[in-house]
Structures are given as C-alpha cells and as structure tokens.
Amino acid sequence: MKRFLGTLVVLALGLAPQARAQMQPWSVEDTGQPYRDVTVTTSEGTWMSLDVSPDGKTIAFDMLGDI
C-alpha cells in the first residue's frame, strides 16, 4: 500500500509542471462571459465599508450585499 501511495505521489508531482505549462494566463478583467456596464443609483445599502486616504482628499467605499 505504501508503495502504491509513493508511486501516486511521484506521478502527481511529475505531471504538475506539465499541467501548469499548458494553462492560459489568468486575468481578473476577463470573466469569460459577455458583460455590459450598468449604472445604478442608490441612497442606502448593506455591508458598506468606508475609508479615507491619509491626505483626506479621497474617499473609497464598497457596497456588498443587498441594494
């Protein structure tokens, strides 16, 4: 049984670099699906986070969850 597991590990480690070489580079902008821009106007939301830059000139926020 140990010999079988050892052989399996060696094969898995030996084939891993070949699988990685065949992978296409990944990009966060490419969803793989068609998309379109949508404008949403809202006055409240849930799970909101807010942060101000150290110089006080920029406010960044994210709004997740329900609108």
N, C-alpha and C positions, 0 to 999 in steps of 0.2 A: 504494500500500500504506500509506504514512504517513497519507494522508487517511482511509482506512478505519479505521485504528487510532485516529486522533484522534476520529473520529465515535463509535467504540465507547466510548472513554473518556468523552466528553461525555455520552453516553446513560447510561452506568453511574453517573456522578456525579450526573446529574439525577434518576435514578429511586431512588437510595439513600435520600433523606429520606422519600419516599413509602412505601417498604417498612418503614422504621423506625417510621413513624407508625401502621402497621397492626398492629404486633407487640403482643402482650399482655404486661403486666408479668410478669417472672420472679420466682419466689420459691423459695428453697432448700428450704423446707418442703414444697412441692408437687411430689411426684415424678411425678404424672400416672398413677400406678398405685395399686391398692389395697395397703394395708400393714397390718401388725399388730405390736404390741410383743412381743418375745421376750426372756425372761430367760435368761442363760447364766452358769453358774458354772464358773470355771476356776482352775487353780493355776499354769499356765505358758502362755507364748505366745512368738511370734517377732516381730521387728521392733517391739519395745516402746520407747517414749520416755518419760522421766520428767522432771518439772520441779517445783521447789518455789518457792512465792511468796516475794517478798522478806521478808515478815514471818514466814515459817516456819510459818504456820498452815494452808496449803492445799497439797496435792499434786495435780498434774494429770498424767495419763498417757494415752497412746493405745496401742492394741494392734492392729496390722495384720498381715496375712498369715495363717498357719495357726494354728488353736487346737488 
